[in-house]
Structures are given as structure tokens and as C-alpha cells.
Amino acid sequence: YDELQNRDISGLGRQNSMEHKEPASGPYHPGEGASGPYHPGEGAGDPQSKAVLRQQTGYPPGTQDGFDSKNHLEIGSRVEVCTPDGVNYGTIRWIGTFPDVKQKIAGVELDDQIEGAGDGSWNGVEYFYCPKGHAMFVALDKLRPDERFSQKVHGDNPVDKAVGNKQRVVQSAPAPDAEKKVNKFIGTLKGIQGNQNSCYLDATLFGMFALNNYFDQMLLEEVQDEYGREVQDIISTKIIYPLRQNTVVSYDPVMELRRALDKLGKVKGITHAEQDPEEFLNLLFKHALRIKPFLRLHRRSGEDTEFFLQLFVEPSEKKIWTVKEMLTQSLKGQGISFIKPPIKLIIQLPRYGKDFKVFERIFPEIDLDISELCRGYAPLVPDDATCVICGEHSPNHSCSDCGSRDNPVFKQQEVMYFCEDCSKRVHHHEKRFNHRVKPLVYTPADNPVCKMQLMSVICIEKSHYVCFTRFEKRWFFFDSMADRTDTEFNIPEVTECPEIGRALDNIDETRKKDPSTLHPLVRRLVKDASICVYVDPEGDMFGEEDDSTAPAPGRGFDPDEFGRTMSI
């Protein structure tokens, strides 16, 4: 600490402001002298030079496949870091060595910003990236696991006491179907008990299965692979069915599930390190259960299948969005449409991390109309629409490819309308014969209708995942690590939050409010939403359909069997 506090590192590496100079005491060697952490500056050189260096070398020099066997620490592990301000918490993003330093070094992204910390770069080399003021490099053996997310197993687990003599292995149990049954889930010692960074898995499983049957198909289908059958059996008979029957499950079967997933050899550190829900879902759907993808998509390159959608939205001055706005902009910008309306739609929202979120708040619609994103949908004609050429008041074709680049007569607008004759003349030209001309629709009944309902929202704050889920019109908040006992057991908790329903039922008004006036749980949902799970409540959750016209699956997947037949 003496070395750290006596050094002025606040200006190191500022872009185009000063050159890096070693401190008077010489370069820092972990383990020699001070035992505290070292804060590198932001590194010399501009971001472009960092990108060039990374492009030339692949990984920064010194990068290793590091692992601390004593504390089970590796990339992705949650750790405690001692700083001059006290204990801080963070996530290991890089492990390796610096020049002339024998000890392994860990690059840690801190949850909270501290003065003098960097952005993951040192001496012009980008070892990892995080917001400025959050990066620290610490000797790996000086770190210890984040005790908030680990489990000291001693004493009596209160969850075991709550379950008592009830069955720990249950062969079948449907989701609750009545208000009285749902009420039993409310309170402390309810839900899935967290342990050793399991919150991403706890929140995802609770949101998908606890109060709804929409994903039960994957628990019932026959799985051919031995490891897949083991994973399916643990999820169904030891986690989900006991949860539905007893309203709480201890961390033991969840750890058993993590060990079973680890046997697949696809995700390193899944038994103890921090992961993301999308990593778990991909591992579960694709490699363990090998289920058929939920989505059939049409891209510019052809037809494809996917399990969930990752949205890509260009940063702009607009900071408050709805899921519908993001979904529409992302899919249309990439030329993607649904070949047929899905029954399940899992959406990964773009957030870009803590303290540098491009989007301040994202509001998920309870009822999400995706009709216009389905193939065969034609936009409704505005009442004042006229043919752009002759001015006729009853145009019957539209084209989104026409524009001023072709003809100065056309005004700058997103869609051009044409009567029958003018459309033929305009699109007969060699420059426009391949334009996407669509017939116009004057009544909503002429279009396919696909409305999805929001079932769950998974949120992340400081690497901790929680879940909002619903039963009919009632909303519930679940945290697998809401509290701790004196013996260090995590206490899961489920809280009813009617404020969520009221806020999302009237998004137009809610998004105008000062965020400080919103209910804390509403503010947490719209600020930290990471994944939204939508379902079609009218779709056949368990039935299969003849999909003989389906395209060959992409990325090694089978065609989607979950979609419902609809003429579009």
C-alpha cells in the first residue's frame, strides 16, 4: 500500500497527453515488496494502436491459460480485491505474466470505479477491456474468491429444514395453475438457493420453469446422448419438479447439474466460475439436450435456425428504448425476418456493461406484436397515401428500395407508394427491376397477426443475476442470494411486485418519468434487463407439426418443430 499511495498514477497513459515513465521506485513486481494490488494506468498510445497490436499478435504477450488450484480461480471467477478504499469486488478478465515478472498476474474488472485504476491496458498493450477506472492487475495468488457468492458449508442448511421430510426427487410436477398455489412461492426460503456464482443459472431456471409450463417440452422429450439424459434428469426430477412441489430447492442439485454440464467439455469453469445465461442456454439447448431451435429465420444469405436472438442496435442519442423498437431496428437493419411466427422468443438485449451502458433504460412490452417482422407481412397504407408519380389516391404497391438516389422526382421517405401502372413503369427500368415491391394492405385482417407475451426478464447488476417472472397478470421478483445466515448459507427469496405490471401496462407514461421516482424494482428491471423471454400463449407447447417444407437447418440444427402453422 505504501508503494501504491506514494505514486501519482492518475495521469499515466492519457491519450496524446504524456509519455509513460516508470515510477522512481522502479517497475512493479508482484510479490516483491508491497502485497497490495497495483493499478496500471490506461496505457500509452491511442485505441487504434491497441487494436493494431491485438490484430498482429492475437493475444497480448504473456497471456496464459491460468488457473489457481488453491482457490479455484480462473478467467470469469468472482474475486475480492483489497484496495486503499477497502475491499472491492470484481471479475477476473485476464491471466498471464508481464515482462520480467515470474508470478502469474490477474487482470480484474472491478464492479465499482476507483481513482487511478485503468481500462485493462498497460504500456500500450490491451490485456483486456473495461471502462476506465475499473481495471486492476493483481498477483493471482493474492486474490481470494468473492465470499458473497461462495458457500461455506457448515452448520445446518435452512433450506433443508424448510423442505423437511418432503421428497427431494420428484418424477413429475406441473407448474402452479391457481392463485392459491402461486401464493406458496412468496417469501424467504423460496426458489433456488444460490451457491458459488450460480446466480446466472438460478435466475434462468426459475424464470423459465418455476411458474410456467412453456418450456416443459425439453424436460419430456427423449434424449439420445448419455450426458444429455443425465442433465435432463437432474433439471427435471431434482430441481424443477421439487421446486414446484416444495417451493424451494437447495444448492446441492444445482451443483450436481453444473458438474454434469462440465462433462460436456464445452464451457470451462462452469462448476465454480461466473457465466452468462446465454452461455448456459446454448450449452443446455445445443449440446446437452440437443433440442430443435425455436426460431426459423430468413436472412439475406438464406434461411437459418436459432435458439435466441441477440439484438444489435447502433448507439445513438436515444437512451430510452422499448424492446419492440430495438427488435425492429435490429432485425430490419440485418435483413432478418421470421419465416413463421415463433412460439418461444428469447431476446438478448444490448447493454455493453456496467457504467458504460449505451442505453439507460429498456422497457419490455408485456404484449409484443412481431407481425411486421414475419415474412409475408405488408405495412398498412396510411390514409393520406398517394402514388408518388401520378398522385392517385388509391395506390396498391409499395417499395422501400426506391429513393432519391434513383430519381430526383422521388422524395426522401422510407416507403414509396405506386398505383399499378406507375409501379410497372418504374420497376421495369434495369436499375429497379430487382426492387422489393409489395402489394399494399388496407385492413389489418389481411395481415398475419403474431403477438407474444412477456414471461420473464433476467437482469444483471454487478455480475449478479436476478429474475422477474409472471403468473398470469401477477409479477414476482426472485433472488437466489437475497440474504445470508450466520452460518453463511445463502437465502433465496421470492417477492411479489405488482408495480412491475402497472409500469409495463403503461410504458408510454412510465418512460417519461424521472427514474428516481420509479419503484426500486421497476427501476432495476428497466435499467438492468439482459434477457427477455416471450411466449405465444395460444401456441401448442407440446404438439408437433408436419414440417416437411422446412429448409435444411443451419449450424447443424434440425428444423424448428415448435412454430405454429400460419398462412402468411
Residue pairs with C-beta under 8 A, 6 or more apart in sequence:
1 34
1 36
1 84
2 34
3 25
3 28
3 33
3 34
3 36
4 34
4 36
4 37
4 38
4 39
4 84
5 84
6 25
7 23
7 25
9 23
9 39
9 40
9 41
9 116
10 115
10 116
11 17
11 18
11 41
12 18
12 20
12 40
12 41
12 42
12 118
13 20
13 40
13 41
13 42
13 43
13 44
13 118
13 121
14 41
14 42
15 42
15 45
15 46
15 47
16 46
19 44
20 41
20 43
20 44
20 123
20 124
27 100
28 38
29 100
29 101
29 103
30 38
30 101
30 103
30 105
30 138
30 139
30 142
31 103
31 139
31 141
31 142
35 142
36 82
36 83
36 84
36 142
37 81
37 82
37 83
37 108
37 136
37 137
37 138
37 142
38 136
38 137
38 138
39 114
39 116
39 117
39 118
39 135
39 136
39 137
40 118
40 121
40 122
40 135
40 136
40 137
41 118
41 122
42 118
42 119
42 121
42 132
43 50
43 118
43 119
43 121
43 122
43 123
43 124
43 125
43 126
44 123
44 124
45 124
49 124
50 121
50 124
50 125
50 126
51 126
53 60
53 124
53 125
53 126
54 60
54 126
60 94
60 96
60 125
60 126
60 127
61 96
61 99
61 125
62 96
62 97
62 98
62 99
62 105
63 94
63 95
63 96
63 127
64 95
64 96
64 97
64 104
65 95
66 74
66 75
66 95
66 96
66 104
66 106
66 140
67 73
67 74
67 95
68 74
68 104
68 140
68 141
68 143
70 141
71 143
71 144
71 145
72 145
72 272
73 79
73 92
73 106
73 140
73 143
73 145
74 92
74 95
74 268
74 269
74 273
75 92
75 93
75 94
75 95
75 268
75 269
75 273
76 91
76 92
76 268
76 269
76 273
76 274
76 275
77 91
77 92
77 145
77 197
77 269
77 272
77 273
77 274
78 89
78 90
78 91
78 145
78 146
78 148
78 149
78 197
78 273
78 274
78 463
79 89
79 90
79 91
79 92
79 106
79 108
79 143
79 144
79 145
79 146
80 87
80 88
80 89
80 143
80 144
80 145
80 146
80 147
81 87
81 88
81 89
81 90
81 108
81 110
81 136
81 138
81 143
82 88
83 114
83 136
85 114
88 110
88 111
88 112
88 114
89 110
89 111
89 112
89 146
89 148
89 462
90 108
90 109
90 110
90 111
90 134
90 136
91 108
91 109
91 274
91 463
92 106
92 107
92 108
92 143
93 107
93 108
93 109
93 120
93 128
93 130
94 106
94 107
94 120
94 127
94 128
95 104
95 105
95 106
95 107
95 140
96 104
96 105
96 107
96 127
97 103
97 104
97 105
98 105
98 122
98 137
103 139
103 140
103 141
104 139
104 140
104 141
105 137
105 138
105 139
105 140
106 137
106 138
106 139
106 140
106 143
107 120
107 127
107 128
107 135
107 136
107 137
108 135
108 136
108 137
108 138
108 143
109 120
109 128
109 130
109 134
109 135
110 117
110 134
110 135
110 136
111 134
111 354
111 462
111 463
112 134
113 131
113 132
113 133
113 134
113 355
114 133
114 134
115 133
116 133
117 132
117 133
117 134
117 135
117 136
118 132
118 133
118 135
118 136
119 129
119 130
119 131
119 132
119 133
119 134
119 135
120 126
120 127
120 128
120 129
120 130
120 135
121 127
121 129
121 135
122 137
127 137
128 135
130 353
131 353
131 354
131 355
131 356
134 355
146 197
147 488
148 481
148 484
149 194
149 196
149 197
149 198
149 199
149 274
149 464
149 481
150 195
150 196
150 197
151 195
151 196
151 251
151 488
151 489
151 490
152 487
152 488
154 487
154 488
155 485
155 487
155 489
156 487
157 193
157 250
157 489
158 189
158 485
158 489
158 491
159 189
159 193
159 248
159 249
159 250
159 251
159 489
159 492
160 250
162 189
162 246
162 248
163 242
163 246
163 248
163 249
163 250
166 242
166 245
166 246
167 242
167 245
167 246
168 238
168 242
168 253
169 237
169 238
169 242
170 237
170 241
170 242
170 244
170 245
171 237
171 241
172 241
173 240
173 241
173 242
173 244
173 245
174 213
174 216
174 244
175 209
175 210
175 211
175 212
175 213
175 216
175 244
176 182
176 184
176 185
176 211
176 244
176 471
179 474
182 211
182 471
182 474
184 247
185 191
185 210
185 211
185 247
185 476
185 494
186 476
186 494
186 495
186 496
187 493
187 494
188 482
188 483
188 491
188 492
188 493
189 248
189 491
189 492
189 493
190 247
190 248
190 492
190 493
190 494
191 202
191 206
191 210
191 243
191 247
191 248
191 249
191 478
191 479
191 480
191 492
191 493
191 494
192 202
192 205
192 206
192 239
192 243
192 248
192 249
192 251
192 254
192 480
192 492
193 202
193 248
193 249
193 250
193 251
193 254
193 480
193 489
193 490
193 491
193 492
194 202
194 251
194 480
194 481
194 490
194 492
195 251
195 254
195 255
195 490
196 251
196 255
196 271
196 272
197 272
197 273
197 274
197 275
198 251
198 254
198 255
198 258
198 480
199 464
199 465
199 466
199 480
199 481
200 274
200 275
200 276
200 277
200 280
200 465
201 254
201 257
201 258
201 275
201 277
201 280
202 254
202 465
202 467
202 478
202 480
202 492
203 277
203 458
203 459
203 465
203 466
203 467
203 478
203 480
204 277
204 280
204 281
204 458
204 465
204 467
204 531
205 235
205 239
205 240
205 254
206 243
206 467
206 469
206 478
206 480
207 455
207 456
207 457
207 458
207 467
207 468
207 469
207 478
207 533
208 214
208 215
208 456
208 533
209 215
209 216
209 219
209 240
209 243
209 244
210 240
210 243
210 244
210 469
210 478
211 469
211 470
211 471
211 476
212 455
212 469
212 471
212 535
213 541
214 344
214 455
214 535
214 541
215 344
216 541
216 542
217 291
217 541
217 542
217 562
218 232
218 285
218 289
218 291
219 232
219 235
219 236
219 240
220 542
221 289
221 291
223 229
223 232
223 288
223 289
223 290
224 290
225 288
225 290
227 260
227 263
227 264
227 288
228 288
228 289
228 290
230 260
230 263
231 257
231 260
231 261
231 284
231 288
231 289
232 288
232 289
234 253
234 256
234 257
234 260
235 257
238 249
238 253
238 256
238 257
239 249
239 253
239 254
239 257
242 249
242 253
243 249
248 492
251 490
255 271
258 270
258 271
258 272
259 271
261 267
261 270
261 280
261 283
261 284
261 288
262 270
262 271
264 283
264 287
264 288
266 283
266 287
267 275
267 279
267 283
269 275
270 280
270 283
274 463
277 458
277 465
277 530
277 531
278 308
278 310
278 348
278 531
281 307
281 308
281 346
282 307
285 291
285 293
285 307
286 307
286 557
292 305
292 557
292 558
292 559
292 560
292 561
292 562
293 305
293 306
293 307
293 553
293 557
293 558
293 560
294 306
294 307
294 308
294 342
294 343
294 344
294 345
294 346
294 560
294 562
294 563
295 305
295 306
295 307
295 308
295 309
295 338
295 342
295 345
295 560
296 303
296 304
296 305
296 338
296 339
296 340
296 342
296 550
296 551
296 559
296 560
296 563
297 303
297 304
297 305
297 306
297 336
297 337
297 338
297 339
298 304
298 336
298 337
298 338
298 339
298 375
299 334
299 335
299 336
300 334
300 335
302 551
302 554
303 339
303 551
303 554
304 554
304 555
305 553
305 554
305 555
305 557
305 558
305 559
305 560
307 346
308 345
308 346
308 347
308 348
308 531
309 327
309 330
309 331
309 345
309 346
309 347
309 348
310 348
310 350
311 326
311 327
311 330
311 347
311 348
311 349
311 350
312 330
312 333
312 334
312 350
313 321
313 326
313 329
313 330
313 350
313 359
314 333
315 358
319 358
319 359
319 360
319 361
320 359
320 360
320 361
320 362
320 363
320 511
321 359
321 361
321 362
321 363
322 362
322 363
322 364
322 365
322 507
322 511
323 347
323 349
323 362
323 363
323 364
323 365
323 368
323 532
324 365
324 368
324 369
326 349
326 350
326 362
327 347
327 368
327 370
327 373
328 372
328 373
330 336
331 337
331 373
332 373
336 373
337 373
337 374
337 375
338 370
338 373
338 374
338 375
338 450
339 374
339 375
339 551
340 374
340 375
340 563
340 564
340 565
340 566
340 568
341 370
341 371
341 374
341 448
341 450
341 536
341 563
341 564
341 566
341 568
342 452
342 536
342 560
342 562
342 563
343 535
343 536
343 539
343 540
343 541
343 562
343 563
343 564
344 533
344 534
344 535
344 536
344 562
345 368
345 370
345 452
345 533
345 534
345 535
346 531
346 532
346 533
346 534
347 531
347 532
347 533
347 534
348 530
348 531
349 362
349 529
349 530
349 531
349 532
350 358
350 359
351 357
351 358
351 359
351 362
351 460
351 528
351 529
351 530
352 358
354 461
354 462
360 515
360 527
361 511
361 515
361 526
361 527
362 526
362 529
363 504
363 507
363 510
363 511
363 526
364 454
364 457
364 504
364 525
364 529
364 532
365 454
365 504
365 507
366 453
366 454
366 501
366 504
366 505
367 451
367 452
367 453
367 454
368 451
368 452
368 453
368 454
368 534
369 449
369 450
369 451
370 450
370 451
370 452
371 377
371 447
371 448
371 449
371 450
371 451
372 379
374 448
374 450
374 568
375 568
376 448
376 568
377 447
377 448
377 568
378 398
378 438
378 439
378 440
378 441
378 446
378 447
379 398
379 415
379 438
379 440
379 441
380 441
380 442
380 443
380 444
380 447
381 395
381 398
381 417
381 440
381 441
381 442
385 393
385 395
385 417
385 440
386 392
386 393
386 395
386 417
387 395
387 417
387 418
387 419
387 422
388 402
388 409
388 410
388 411
388 416
388 417
388 418
388 422
389 409
389 418
389 419
389 422
389 425
389 426
390 419
390 421
390 422
392 419
392 422
394 419
395 417
395 418
395 419
395 440
396 418
396 419
396 420
396 423
396 439
396 440
397 417
397 418
397 419
397 420
397 423
397 437
397 438
397 439
397 440
398 415
398 416
398 417
398 418
398 437
398 438
398 440
399 415
399 416
399 418
399 423
399 426
399 427
399 435
399 436
399 437
399 438
400 414
400 415
400 416
400 436
401 432
401 435
401 436
402 410
402 416
402 426
402 432
402 435
403 410
403 412
403 416
404 410
404 411
404 412
406 431
406 432
410 416
417 440
418 426
418 437
423 437
426 432
427 433
427 435
427 437
441 447
448 566
448 567
448 568
450 536
450 566
451 536
452 534
452 535
452 536
453 534
453 535
453 536
453 537
454 470
454 504
454 532
454 533
454 534
455 469
455 470
455 533
455 534
455 535
456 467
456 468
456 469
456 470
456 532
456 533
457 467
457 468
457 469
457 525
457 529
457 531
457 532
457 533
458 465
458 466
458 467
458 529
458 530
458 531
458 532
458 533
459 465
459 466
459 467
459 468
459 524
459 525
459 528
459 529
459 530
460 466
460 528
460 530
461 524
461 527
461 528
464 481
465 530
466 477
466 478
466 479
466 480
466 524
467 477
467 478
467 479
468 475
468 476
468 477
468 478
468 497
468 500
468 521
468 525
469 475
469 476
469 478
470 476
470 501
473 501
474 496
474 498
474 501
475 496
475 497
475 498
475 500
475 501
476 494
476 495
476 496
476 497
477 494
477 495
477 496
477 497
477 500
477 521
478 492
478 493
478 494
478 495
479 492
479 493
480 490
480 492
481 490
481 491
481 492
482 490
482 491
482 492
482 493
483 490
483 491
483 493
484 490
484 491
485 491
495 521
497 519
497 521
497 522
499 519
499 521
499 522
500 521
500 522
500 525
503 510
503 518
503 519
503 522
503 526
504 510
510 518
510 522
515 523
515 526
515 527
518 526
536 564
538 564
539 562
539 563
539 564
540 564
544 561
545 561
545 563
545 564
545 565
547 559
547 560
547 561
547 563
550 559
550 560
551 559
553 559
